[in-house]
Amino acid sequence: MTLPKHARTTLALLTAMLLSTGGCSPAFDDPDTTDHRRSESLHQTPALIDTPTQTTTCRDAGVELGVLRSERWVACQLDLSHLSTGGHTFTQSSDFLANGEVCAELLDLSLELYPSAQGPALAWTSLNDRNIDALFIQGANAGNLYTYRPTVDSDEGVHAPPDGASWADIDNVSFCVERALTAHFSLVPGSVGPYDWHIKKVAAPELLELGPDASGEVDYKVIVSATDIGPREIFVEGVAYITNTTAADAHIESATIEVEGLVGELDCDVNFPHALQSQSGLECTYLLTGFGESQNESIINALLTIEVSDESPTRGARATQSTLLSVPPLDALDRVIVRDGDDIRAPCPFDAQPCIFEYTRTFECPFDQGIDAREARLTDTDQTARAPVKIDCAETDLQGQLLVQTFADASFHGAYVWTIEKSANPALLELGPNASGEVTYTLNVSARDTGESYYVVEGFVRVLNLTEFDAEMADISVMVGQREAIVDCDAPFPITIFAGANRVCAYTIEDIDPTETAVETRVEVTPTSVVGGVIGQGDISYDSRPPESLETVQVRALVDGIEVLDEPCHWQQPCTFEYTRTFSCPLDEGAYFDSAYLPATGQSADARIDVVCEDAEPQGELRIQSAALTSYTRTYRWTIDATARHEQLLLQPGQTTRVDYLAIITGQDHVDSNHLAQGPVYITNPTEFDALIESVTTRAGDTPGSVDCGLSFPYLLQAGRGLECTQTISNLSGNEPRSEVLVKVDPTSEVLGGVSRWNLDWGPPTTHLFRDVTVRAEVEGVRKIEQNCSWDSGCTLQYSASFRSPHDEGPQVSTITIVEPGLEQRVSIDVVCKGH
């Protein structure tokens, strides 16, 4: 039997106390003191270190023997040369020979020295549940290294190497735990030249001073030029990530990278020495220049080194990387593309430079107050330039600014305008106890031909005054492109919006361009208003239904989530439909709103029914409790945009040319599915009478579910007893606001049934699919690059391949694959070999 850890520790301490009462430590060569426990480890056979020093630790021994990851171990050494037989604990910094504070933080140990049949042996236990990676026990002339794979929190029978016929006395022991930084980095070769491009942007004026409601213009000029700098320069650059996933800080002294003898420091946006906190990381960049043409087309090796101080509780790290330094001569780059927002998008050839582009921009106060620092950019070289302009609006007596929220829904209005009306007879249904009755519903559907069709944006604007002062709204305008809305604020202007209040205005814009995606709202205030106006935008949400003429529509109606009507109606003839619904007392007492709708237009009509039940003489009612917990899956969708620098290569015999590829991986959107509501249902009969339950049902919105109580209905629930059931509602949309459990009893039952409702909380998804993926690029089946990619940020793959004449003649295909969803794109270039 294996004792619990706390029991083994207690036993060890008691043994130590009993042995110490004898006045001296027992001699190991006394036969009466032999302990019959193990003289070999429970887990590992030791590895011999035959030339240790007094400072050799398990980390030193592990590195000497090439043990995997041993360079990440933290070694904590104990002097046992004067340790008496029995149990001992080591928890204080003074217990350790070196790195006392670090080791006391990491380890809390119990050791027992005992005389085994083979000689002195140790039993040890980690009291703080920290697993040990390795153990080194040193005798007089040699030591034993125990490497635990997997790691363990206790062992016994560990010992020093033999000294004669028995194990040697134990001089010291060191425990090793792995706690180190992790590091990885990219290695990307490149070159610059032979043309050195420059971009400059100027603005006049650089300071635009305007009145409170004035506007002004700024003239911008973008100047692009280039010089021929001669031979190119080869460099290596990349990004490095240093991560501390341990439970302690890392005291980083330096972070360097070495590539083929060239050494540089990482730029991590911090100053070293730097304390990298637990569960945090650094993103660093580097750039090494000075590589010669003789190194081109050869393998280069890189070493990333993170050095920490001797006192650091977390070890440093190393990472290596190799790549082919294959940097073919750049295209002459004798032509660049110049971009500046939507104002400039034009080429600039080398033989026509300098290129000068000019444009004017208008600014308005108070909406544009601040600094305009938009960038002009050369897309080929990724160079940028700015000409900051400060827009200074004169101070006013304004005490704040209004806020505006704009909501917009767009739909296609066909030539046929449909109407739907619904009525119920009777609208009031009065029933006696345990009685039932029917209601007849009538639907009238018709249409008229308008002779035209167009897109319409409808929505509302909410203007909020979060200041402490009243605001005077003079006007409000809503625009989609060049089309202005008809706005109804339900009051004439000017309108006072009191402090802390808001005003909602509805609007409609007909005949819009369906390519427009945003709506702009401008709220203006009176000259005497102490609260300023505002300009805001909102996204347009387009109806997912395709644009149709709608000469015929489908008419549908639901009762208790069950479809009772699904019939077509043509515009030339009005349509009338009838159906009935049965209500029972006392379960159905209350108001009911049954809907009919036209799916093609989104229109619906309701009819209200009030069911009144006469008072009965029940003997109580069932207690019903339910809870439906939600879950759903979110699947993320991706796109690949891959290009090659050349579509065709013309090669001379024996010529080799490299082709650069670029793949941009972007997270597009996501789809939610598998919406489910599931949870317990408790039905209790607290009365003194039995209740005959006919059925237990559940639903969410119009979707019915199932309830499993482990028995069949009807069921007689005895007085004072209860049922525990499970409800499941699947095939949900995720928009259902609540679930409802209905317990129906026999009309003759003296105990009433009832309803339990639970608000559904459709929070974040419970399952994510394809949010983080692996992206792989291959050229003719040879893998070039593979990296992880997050849907939130996307990623870019840059790689290259060399093609040689005549070996590679013909189409050469590069395949970019997003592994998990199996999405791929192919890019093909045609290699044409002359004279072959």
C-alpha positions in Angstrom: 0.0 0.0 0.0 1.3 3.5 -0.9 0.8 6.1 1.9 -0.6 9.5 1.1 2.0 12.2 0.7 1.2 13.9 4.0 1.3 10.6 5.8 4.8 9.8 4.3 6.0 13.2 5.5 4.7 12.8 9.0 6.2 9.3 9.2 9.6 10.7 8.1 9.5 13.4 10.7 8.6 11.0 13.5 11.4 8.7 12.4 13.8 11.6 12.6 12.6 12.5 16.1 12.9 8.9 17.4 16.4 8.5 15.9 17.6 11.8 17.3 16.7 10.8 20.9 19.6 8.3 20.9 22.2 11.1 21.2 24.0 10.3 17.9 23.4 9.2 14.3 23.4 5.4 13.7 26.3 4.0 11.8 25.5 2.7 8.3 27.7 -0.4 8.9 25.6 -1.5 11.9 23.5 -4.5 10.7 20.8 -3.6 13.1 20.2 -0.3 11.4 19.6 -1.6 7.9 16.3 -0.3 6.5 14.5 -2.9 4.3 13.0 -0.3 1.9 14.0 0.0 -1.7 17.6 0.6 -2.7 16.7 1.5 -6.3 14.5 4.3 -7.7 10.8 3.7 -8.2 11.0 5.5 -11.6 14.4 5.7 -13.2 17.8 4.0 -13.6 20.5 6.6 -12.8 23.1 7.9 -15.3 26.7 8.0 -14.0 28.7 11.2 -13.9 32.2 10.1 -13.0 34.0 13.5 -12.8 31.8 15.9 -11.0 32.9 18.9 -9.0 31.6 20.2 -5.7 29.4 22.6 -7.6 28.0 20.2 -10.2 24.2 20.2 -10.3 21.5 18.2 -12.0 21.4 20.9 -14.7 25.2 20.6 -15.3 24.9 16.9 -15.5 21.9 17.0 -17.8 23.6 19.4 -20.2 26.7 17.2 -20.2 24.7 14.1 -21.0 22.6 15.9 -23.7 19.3 15.5 -21.8 16.5 17.2 -23.8 15.6 20.7 -22.5 18.0 20.4 -19.5 19.4 23.8 -20.3 16.0 25.2 -19.1 16.3 23.5 -15.7 16.6 25.5 -12.5 18.9 23.7 -10.1 18.5 23.8 -6.3 21.4 22.2 -4.4 21.4 20.9 -0.8 24.4 20.0 1.3 23.7 16.5 2.9 27.2 15.7 4.1 26.3 16.3 7.7 22.7 15.2 7.5 21.5 12.7 10.1 19.5 9.7 9.3 15.7 10.3 9.2 13.3 12.9 7.8 14.0 16.5 7.2 12.3 19.4 5.4 13.8 22.1 3.3 11.6 25.2 2.8 13.8 28.2 3.6 16.3 30.1 1.4 19.1 29.4 3.8 18.6 25.6 3.2 20.0 25.9 -0.3 23.7 26.3 -1.3 22.9 28.9 -4.0 20.0 30.8 -5.5 18.3 30.5 -2.1 15.4 32.9 -2.7 14.6 31.4 -6.1 14.8 27.8 -4.8 12.7 28.6 -1.7 10.1 30.0 -4.0 10.1 26.9 -6.2 10.6 24.0 -3.8 9.2 22.8 -0.5 10.9 19.4 0.1 10.8 16.6 2.6 13.9 14.3 2.5 14.6 11.1 4.5 18.0 9.6 4.6 18.0 5.9 5.4 20.4 2.9 5.3 19.2 0.5 2.6 20.6 -3.0 2.0 23.0 -1.5 -0.6 24.0 1.6 1.4 22.8 5.2 2.1 19.6 6.0 0.2 17.1 8.8 0.0 13.4 9.1 -0.1 12.0 12.5 -1.1 8.6 14.2 -1.5 7.7 17.6 -3.0 5.4 19.1 -0.4 4.0 21.8 -2.7 3.0 19.4 -5.5 5.6 20.8 -7.8 6.9 18.0 -10.1 10.6 17.4 -10.4 12.4 17.0 -13.7 15.7 15.6 -12.5 17.7 14.7 -9.4 21.6 14.6 -9.0 23.1 12.8 -6.0 26.9 13.3 -5.5 29.1 11.0 -3.6 32.8 11.3 -2.8 34.1 10.7 -6.4 31.1 10.4 -8.7 27.4 11.2 -9.0 24.1 9.8 -10.3 21.7 11.7 -12.4 18.0 10.6 -12.3 15.9 12.1 -15.1 12.2 11.8 -14.6 10.1 11.5 -17.8 7.3 12.1 -17.0 8.0 14.4 -14.0 7.2 13.1 -10.5 6.6 14.5 -7.1 8.2 11.8 -5.0 10.7 8.9 -5.2 12.7 6.6 -2.9 15.8 4.4 -3.2 17.9 7.1 -5.0 21.6 7.0 -4.1 25.1 7.9 -5.0 27.3 5.7 -7.2 29.0 2.7 -5.4 32.1 3.2 -3.3 33.5 -0.3 -2.8 30.8 -2.9 -2.0 28.0 -0.4 -1.1 26.7 2.9 -2.2 28.8 5.9 -1.3 27.9 8.4 1.3 25.8 11.3 0.0 27.6 14.6 0.0 25.0 16.8 -1.7 21.8 16.5 -3.8 20.3 18.9 -6.3 16.8 19.0 -7.6 15.9 20.4 -11.0 12.7 21.9 -12.3 12.2 23.4 -15.7 11.2 27.0 -15.7 12.3 29.0 -18.7 11.2 31.5 -21.2 10.1 30.4 -24.6 11.3 32.1 -27.8 10.7 31.8 -31.5 11.5 34.1 -34.4 11.2 34.6 -38.2 14.2 34.8 -40.5 13.4 36.8 -43.7 16.2 37.7 -46.2 15.8 40.8 -48.4 17.7 43.5 -50.3 17.4 47.1 -51.2 18.5 48.9 -54.4 19.4 49.8 -57.0 16.9 52.7 -56.8 16.3 54.6 -53.6 12.9 56.2 -53.6 11.7 59.1 -51.5 8.3 60.5 -50.7 7.5 63.9 -49.2 4.2 65.5 -48.3 3.6 69.2 -47.6 0.5 71.1 -46.6 -0.4 74.7 -46.7 -1.5 76.0 -44.4 -0.2 73.8 -41.6 -2.4 75.6 -39.1 -6.1 76.2 -40.0 -7.8 78.5 -37.6 -11.5 78.7 -38.0 -14.6 80.1 -36.3 -16.9 77.9 -34.3 -19.1 76.9 -37.3 -16.7 77.9 -40.2 -15.0 75.8 -42.8 -11.6 76.2 -44.6 -9.4 74.5 -47.2 -5.9 73.0 -47.1 -3.8 72.4 -50.2 -1.7 69.2 -50.1 1.3 68.4 -52.3 3.0 64.9 -52.5 6.4 64.8 -54.1 8.0 61.5 -55.1 11.6 61.2 -56.3 14.4 58.6 -56.7 18.1 58.2 -57.0 20.2 55.4 -58.4 22.3 54.1 -55.5 24.2 51.5 -57.4 24.8 47.9 -56.0 22.1 46.6 -53.7 22.4 45.8 -50.0 21.4 42.3 -48.7 19.8 42.1 -45.2 18.0 39.7 -42.9 15.1 40.9 -40.8 12.4 39.3 -38.7 10.1 39.3 -35.7 10.9 37.5 -32.4 8.4 36.6 -29.7 9.6 36.1 -26.1 7.0 34.6 -23.8 7.1 33.9 -20.1 4.5 31.2 -19.4 6.0 30.4 -16.0 4.7 31.4 -12.6 7.6 33.8 -11.8 9.1 36.9 -13.4 12.2 36.7 -15.7 15.0 39.2 -15.2 16.2 39.6 -18.8 19.7 41.1 -19.2 19.9 41.1 -23.0 18.2 39.7 -26.2 20.4 39.2 -29.2 20.4 37.5 -32.5 23.5 36.1 -34.4 23.3 35.3 -38.1 26.5 33.9 -39.7 28.8 35.9 -37.4 26.8 39.1 -37.6 25.3 40.0 -34.2 22.5 42.5 -33.5 20.2 43.4 -30.6 16.5 42.9 -30.6 14.3 46.0 -30.5 11.6 45.0 -28.0 10.4 48.5 -27.2 11.8 48.2 -23.7 15.1 48.9 -22.0 17.3 46.0 -20.8 17.7 44.9 -18.1 13.9 44.2 -18.1 11.7 42.2 -15.7 9.3 40.2 -17.9 6.3 39.4 -15.7 4.7 36.0 -15.4 2.2 35.1 -18.2 3.3 38.0 -20.4 5.5 38.4 -23.5 7.5 40.7 -25.7 7.2 41.2 -29.5 10.6 42.3 -30.9 12.0 43.2 -34.3 15.5 43.0 -35.7 17.5 44.0 -38.8 21.0 42.7 -39.7 22.8 44.2 -42.7 26.2 43.6 -44.3 25.7 40.2 -46.0 27.8 39.8 -49.1 26.9 38.6 -52.5 29.1 35.5 -51.8 26.6 34.4 -49.2 23.7 34.5 -51.5 22.1 31.2 -52.5 23.5 29.5 -49.3 22.0 28.3 -46.1 22.4 30.7 -43.2 22.0 29.8 -39.6 20.6 32.1 -36.9 20.8 31.9 -33.1 18.4 33.9 -30.8 19.7 34.2 -27.2 17.8 35.5 -24.2 20.1 36.0 -21.3 18.8 36.4 -17.7 20.5 37.4 -14.5 21.8 34.8 -12.1 19.1 35.8 -9.6 16.3 35.4 -12.2 13.7 32.8 -11.0 13.0 32.0 -14.6 15.7 30.8 -17.0 16.6 32.4 -20.3 16.0 30.8 -23.7 17.7 30.0 -27.0 16.1 29.4 -30.4 17.7 28.5 -33.7 16.5 29.0 -37.3 17.9 28.3 -40.7 16.9 29.4 -44.1 18.1 29.7 -47.7 19.6 33.1 -48.3 18.3 33.4 -51.8 17.8 37.0 -52.8 17.8 37.5 -56.6 18.4 40.9 -58.0 15.3 43.1 -57.5 13.3 44.3 -60.3 14.6 47.6 -61.4 11.6 49.2 -59.5 11.7 52.0 -62.0 8.0 52.7 -61.4 6.1 53.0 -58.1 2.4 53.5 -57.2 1.6 56.5 -55.0 -1.4 56.5 -52.7 -2.9 59.1 -50.4 -6.3 58.0 -49.2 -8.9 58.4 -51.9 -7.3 61.6 -53.2 -4.2 60.1 -55.0 -3.7 56.8 -56.7 -1.3 57.2 -59.5 2.1 55.8 -60.9 5.4 57.6 -60.8 8.1 56.3 -63.3 11.8 56.8 -62.6 12.4 58.6 -65.9 9.6 61.1 -65.1 10.4 61.9 -61.5 10.1 64.0 -59.5 6.4 63.4 -59.6 4.2 66.0 -58.0 0.6 65.4 -57.0 -1.7 68.1 -55.6 -5.2 68.1 -54.0 -7.4 70.2 -51.7 -9.4 69.1 -48.7 -12.1 71.0 -46.8 -12.4 71.0 -43.0 -15.4 72.1 -40.9 -15.6 73.2 -37.3 -16.3 71.9 -34.8 -16.5 68.5 -36.4 -12.9 68.3 -37.8 -11.1 69.9 -34.9 -7.7 68.2 -34.2 -4.8 67.1 -36.3 -5.2 65.6 -39.8 -2.1 63.3 -40.2 -3.1 61.0 -43.1 -0.3 59.2 -44.8 0.9 59.3 -48.4 2.4 56.0 -49.3 4.5 54.2 -51.9 2.9 50.8 -52.1 5.9 49.0 -53.7 8.4 50.1 -51.1 6.0 50.7 -48.2 7.4 54.2 -47.6 5.2 56.8 -46.0 5.1 60.5 -45.5 2.9 62.8 -43.5 2.1 66.5 -43.4 0.2 67.1 -40.2 -2.3 69.9 -40.3 -3.8 71.3 -37.1 -7.4 72.4 -37.3 -8.0 74.9 -34.5 -11.7 75.8 -33.9 -12.3 79.0 -32.0 -13.6 78.5 -28.5 -17.3 78.8 -27.9 -19.4 78.8 -24.9 -20.5 75.2 -25.7 -20.8 73.0 -22.6 -20.5 69.7 -24.4 -21.7 67.9 -27.6 -24.6 65.8 -28.5 -24.2 62.2 -29.4 -26.0 60.4 -32.3 -26.7 56.8 -33.1 -28.0 55.8 -36.5 -29.7 52.6 -37.4 -30.5 51.6 -41.0 -32.3 48.7 -42.7 -32.4 48.4 -46.5 -34.9 46.3 -48.4 -36.0 45.9 -52.0 -39.5 47.2 -52.8 -40.9 45.5 -55.9 -43.7 46.8 -58.1 -46.3 45.0 -56.0 -47.1 46.3 -52.6 -48.7 43.7 -50.4 -50.9 44.0 -47.3 -51.9 41.4 -44.7 -54.7 41.6 -42.1 -55.7 39.2 -39.5 -58.8 38.9 -37.3 -60.2 36.5 -34.7 -63.7 35.5 -33.8 -64.5 35.6 -31.0 -61.8 38.0 -29.7 -63.0 37.2 -26.1 -63.4 33.6 -25.1 -65.1 33.0 -21.7 -64.9 29.4 -20.5 -66.0 27.5 -17.4 -63.6 25.3 -15.2 -62.0 22.5 -17.2 -63.9 23.6 -20.4 -62.5 24.3 -23.9 -63.6 26.4 -26.9 -62.5 27.3 -30.4 -61.5 30.6 -32.1 -61.6 31.1 -35.8 -58.9 33.2 -37.4 -59.3 35.0 -40.8 -56.5 36.2 -43.0 -57.0 38.7 -45.8 -54.0 39.2 -48.2 -54.0 41.5 -51.2 -51.6 43.5 -53.4 -51.5 46.6 -55.7 -49.3 47.2 -58.7 -47.2 50.5 -58.3 -45.4 50.1 -61.6 -41.9 50.7 -60.2 -39.4 49.0 -57.9 -36.5 50.4 -55.9 -34.4 50.0 -52.7 -35.6 51.7 -49.5 -33.6 52.5 -46.4 -35.7 52.8 -43.2 -34.5 53.3 -39.7 -34.3 55.7 -36.8 -31.8 58.2 -35.3 -31.3 58.5 -31.5 -29.9 61.9 -30.4 -28.5 61.8 -26.9 -27.7 64.7 -24.6 -25.4 63.4 -21.9 -24.4 66.8 -20.7 -25.7 68.7 -17.7 -27.3 71.4 -20.0 -30.3 71.5 -22.3 -29.7 71.5 -26.0 -31.6 73.2 -28.8 -31.7 71.0 -31.9 -32.3 73.2 -35.0 -32.4 70.5 -37.7 -31.4 67.0 -38.5 -30.5 65.5 -41.9 -29.9 61.9 -42.9 -28.1 61.1 -46.2 -27.3 57.9 -48.1 -25.0 58.9 -50.9 -26.7 61.8 -52.6 -30.2 60.8 -51.4 -31.6 62.7 -48.4 -34.2 61.2 -46.1 -37.6 62.3 -44.9 -37.1 62.6 -41.1 -39.9 62.7 -38.6 -39.0 63.7 -35.0 -42.6 63.9 -33.9 -42.3 67.6 -33.2 -41.5 70.9 -35.0 -38.0 72.4 -34.9 -36.3 73.7 -32.9 -36.6 70.8 -30.4 -35.3 71.0 -26.9 -33.4 67.9 -25.7 -33.2 68.2 -22.0 -30.0 67.3 -20.0 -29.7 63.5 -19.7 -32.5 62.9 -22.2 -32.7 61.8 -25.8 -34.9 62.2 -28.9 -35.7 59.5 -31.4 -36.5 60.4 -35.0 -37.6 58.0 -37.8 -36.6 58.4 -41.4 -37.1 56.9 -44.8 -35.0 57.2 -48.0 -36.4 55.8 -51.2 -34.6 54.8 -54.4 -31.0 54.5 -53.0 -28.0 53.0 -54.7 -27.8 49.4 -53.4 -23.9 49.6 -53.4 -24.0 52.2 -50.6 -23.0 50.8 -47.2 -23.3 53.7 -44.8 -25.8 56.4 -43.8 -24.6 59.8 -42.5 -26.5 61.9 -39.9 -25.9 65.6 -39.2 -27.4 67.2 -36.2 -27.4 71.0 -36.1 -28.1 73.2 -33.1 -29.4 76.8 -32.8 -26.9 79.6 -32.3 -28.0 80.0 -28.7 -27.6 76.3 -27.8 -24.9 75.7 -25.2 -24.5 72.1 -26.4 -22.9 71.5 -29.8 -24.2 69.5 -32.7 -22.7 66.3 -34.1 -22.1 64.3 -37.3 -22.3 60.5 -37.1 -22.5 57.4 -39.4 -24.2 54.1 -39.2 -23.9 50.9 -41.2 -26.7 49.8 -43.6 -28.1 46.3 -43.0 -29.5 44.9 -46.2 -32.3 42.4 -46.3 -30.9 39.0 -47.1 -33.9 38.2 -49.4 -33.1 38.5 -53.1 -34.8 41.3 -55.1 -38.0 39.9 -56.6 -41.1 41.3 -58.4 -43.3 39.4 -55.9 -46.3 38.8 -58.2 -47.0 35.8 -55.9 -46.2 35.5 -52.2 -46.5 32.6 -49.7 -48.8 33.1 -46.7 -47.9 31.3 -43.5 -49.3 31.0 -40.0 -48.2 29.3 -36.8 -50.1 28.1 -33.8 -48.1 27.0 -30.7 -45.0 26.8 -33.0 -46.7 24.5 -35.4 -47.4 25.6 -39.0 -51.1 25.5 -39.7 -51.1 27.5 -43.0 -48.7 27.6 -45.9 -50.5 28.8 -49.1 -49.7 30.9 -52.1 -51.5 34.2 -53.0 -51.3 35.9 -56.5 -51.5 39.7 -56.7 -54.4 39.8 -59.2 -57.0 38.3 -56.7 -57.3 39.0 -52.9 -56.9 35.9 -50.8 -58.8 34.9 -47.7 -57.7 32.0 -45.4 -59.3 30.6 -42.2 -58.1 28.2 -39.5 -59.1 27.5 -35.9 -57.4 27.1 -32.5 -58.7 25.4 -29.4 -58.2 26.9 -25.9 -58.8 25.1 -22.6 -59.3 26.3 -19.0 -57.6 26.8 -16.7 -54.2 26.2 -18.5 -54.8 28.7 -21.4 -56.2 31.6 -19.4 -54.7 34.9 -20.6 -54.0 36.9 -23.7 -52.7 35.4 -27.0 -51.2 37.0 -30.0 -51.0 34.6 -33.0 -49.2 35.8 -36.0 -49.4 35.3 -39.8 -46.7 36.6 -42.1 -45.4 36.9 -45.6 -41.8 35.6 -45.7 -41.0 37.3 -49.0 -41.7 40.8 -47.6 -41.2 40.3 -43.9 -44.8 41.7 -43.2 -46.9 40.1 -40.4 -50.3 40.6 -38.8 -51.4 39.7 -35.3 -54.8 39.0 -33.8 -55.3 39.1 -30.0 -57.4 36.6 -28.1 -58.3 37.0 -24.5 -59.2 33.7 -22.7 -61.1 34.2 -19.4 -61.6 31.2 -17.2 -64.3 31.1 -14.6 -63.2 30.6 -11.0 -62.8 26.9 -10.1 -62.2 25.3 -6.8 -58.7 23.8 -7.2 -56.9 22.3 -4.2 -53.6 23.9 -5.2 -51.3 23.9 -8.1 -48.0 22.2 -9.1 -44.7 24.0 -8.5 -42.7 24.0 -11.7 -39.1 25.1 -12.0 -37.0 25.1 -15.1 -33.6 26.3 -16.4 -32.5 26.1 -20.0 -28.8 26.7 -20.6 -27.7 27.8 -24.1 -24.9 26.6 -26.4 -23.9 27.1 -30.0 -21.0 26.7 -32.4 -19.2 29.6 -34.2 -17.5 28.6 -37.5 -15.0 31.1 -38.8 -14.5 31.6 -42.6 -11.3 32.6 -44.4 -10.1 33.8 -47.7 -6.8 33.4 -49.5 -5.4 36.1 -51.9 -2.2 34.7 -53.4 0.0 36.2 -56.1 3.3 35.5 -57.8 5.7 38.3 -58.9 5.8 36.8 -62.4 3.1 35.1 -64.5 5.7 33.9 -67.0 9.5 33.3 -66.8 11.7 33.4 -69.9 14.9 31.6 -69.1 18.1 31.2 -71.1 19.8 27.7 -71.1 21.3 27.1 -67.7 19.7 30.2 -66.2 18.2 30.1 -62.7 15.7 32.8 -61.5 13.8 33.2 -58.2 10.1 34.0 -58.0 8.7 35.7 -55.0 5.2 34.8 -53.8 2.8 36.7 -51.5 -0.3 35.1 -49.8 -2.6 37.3 -47.7 -4.8 35.2 -45.4 -7.8 37.1 -44.1 -10.6 36.1 -41.7 -13.8 37.1 -43.4 -16.9 36.4 -41.3 -18.3 33.7 -39.2 -21.5 31.6 -39.1 -23.3 30.5 -35.9 -25.0 27.1 -35.8 -26.1 24.2 -33.6 -28.1 26.5 -31.3 -29.3 24.4 -28.4 -31.1 25.1 -25.1 -30.9 22.3 -22.5 -31.5 22.0 -18.8 -33.4 20.6 -15.8 -37.1 20.7 -15.1 -38.4 20.1 -11.6 -42.1 19.4 -11.0 -43.3 19.3 -7.4 -46.7 18.5 -5.9 -46.8 20.5 -2.6 -50.5 19.8 -2.0 -52.3 17.0 -0.1 -53.9 15.7 -3.3 -52.6 13.6 -6.1 -52.2 15.3 -9.6 -52.8 13.5 -12.8 -50.3 15.0 -15.3 -51.3 14.5 -19.0 -48.2 16.0 -20.6 -45.0 18.0 -20.1 -43.8 20.1 -23.1 -41.2 22.7 -23.7 -40.6 25.3 -26.4 -38.5 28.4 -27.2 -40.1 30.9 -29.5 -41.9 28.9 -32.2 -39.6 25.9 -31.8 -40.9 22.9 -29.8 -38.5 20.7 -27.8 -38.6 17.5 -25.8 -38.9 16.7 -22.1 -37.6 13.4 -20.7 -38.9 12.5 -17.2 -37.9 8.9 -17.4 -41.6 7.7 -17.5 -44.7 7.9 -19.7 -47.7 10.1 -19.5 -50.4 10.3 -18.2 -48.7 10.0 -14.8 -50.2 10.3 -11.3 -47.9 12.5 -9.2 -48.7 11.7 -5.6 -49.1 14.4 -2.9 -45.8 15.6 -1.6 -43.8 13.9 -4.4 -41.9 15.4 -7.3 -40.4 14.7 -10.8 -37.0 15.5 -12.1 -36.9 15.9 -15.9 -34.5 17.1 -18.6 -35.6 19.5 -21.4 -33.9 19.8 -24.8 -34.7 22.3 -27.5 -32.6 22.1 -30.7 -32.7 23.7 -34.2 -32.9 27.1 -32.6 -31.9 30.4 -34.4 -30.2 32.0 -31.4 -32.7 34.9 -31.3 -35.3 33.2 -29.0 -35.8 35.3 -25.9 -37.0 32.6 -23.5 -38.1 29.0 -23.0 -41.4 27.8 -21.7 -42.2 24.6 -20.0 -46.0 23.7 -19.9 -47.4 21.1 -17.5 -51.0 20.0 -18.4 -53.1 18.1 -16.0 -56.3 16.1 -16.5 -59.4 18.4 -16.5 -60.7 16.4 -13.5 -57.5 16.9 -11.5 -57.9 18.7 -8.2 -54.4 20.1 -8.6 -53.7 22.6 -11.4 -50.8 22.5 -13.8 -48.8 25.5 -14.9 -46.1 27.2 -16.8 -42.4 27.9 -16.0 -40.5 30.4 -18.2 -36.7 31.0 -18.4 -35.0 33.9 -20.1 -32.4 32.5 -22.6 -29.0 34.1 -22.5 -27.3 33.8 -25.9 -23.9 34.9 -24.7 -20.6 34.0 -26.4 -20.3 30.8 -28.4 -19.4 27.6 -26.5 -17.5 26.1 -29.4 -15.1 27.8 -31.9 -14.2 26.2 -35.2 -11.3 27.4 -37.4 -10.6 30.5 -35.4 -6.9 29.6 -35.2 -5.6 27.8 -38.2 -2.4 26.5 -39.8 -1.4 28.0 -43.2 1.0 26.1 -45.4 2.6 27.1 -48.7 4.1 24.6 -51.1 5.7 25.0 -54.6 5.4 21.8 -56.7 4.9 19.8 -53.5 7.9 21.2 -51.7 6.9 23.0 -48.5 8.2 26.5 -48.3 6.6 28.0 -45.2 4.1 27.1 -42.5 2.7 29.2 -39.7 -0.2 29.7 -37.4 -2.8 32.3 -38.2 -5.5 34.0 -36.1 -8.9 35.0 -37.5 -8.7 38.3 -35.6 -5.5 39.5 -37.2 -5.0 37.4 -40.3 -1.5 36.8 -41.6 0.8 37.2 -44.6 3.1 34.5 -46.1 6.1 35.6 -48.1 8.2 32.9 -49.7 10.1 32.2 -52.9 11.2 29.4 -55.2 14.0 29.2 -57.8 13.5 27.7 -61.3 16.2 26.5 -63.6 16.3 26.0 -67.3 15.6 23.5 -68.7 14.8 21.3 -65.7 11.7 23.3 -64.6 10.2 24.1 -68.0 6.4 24.2 -68.0 3.7 25.3 -65.5 4.9 25.5 -61.9 2.2 25.5 -59.3 2.3 26.9 -55.8 -0.5 25.7 -53.4 -1.5 27.7 -50.4 -3.6 25.7 -47.9 -5.5 26.6 -44.8 -5.1 23.2 -43.2 -8.0 22.8 -40.8 -11.0 23.8 -43.0 -9.2 22.4 -46.1 -9.3 25.7 -48.0 -6.7 26.2 -50.7 -5.7 28.4 -53.6 -3.2 27.7 -56.4 -0.9 30.2 -58.2 0.7 29.0 -61.4 3.6 30.5 -63.4 4.7 29.4 -66.8 8.5 28.7 -67.2 9.5 29.1 -70.8 13.1 27.9 -71.7 14.6 29.5 -74.8 16.6 27.3 -77.2 15.1 24.1 -75.8 
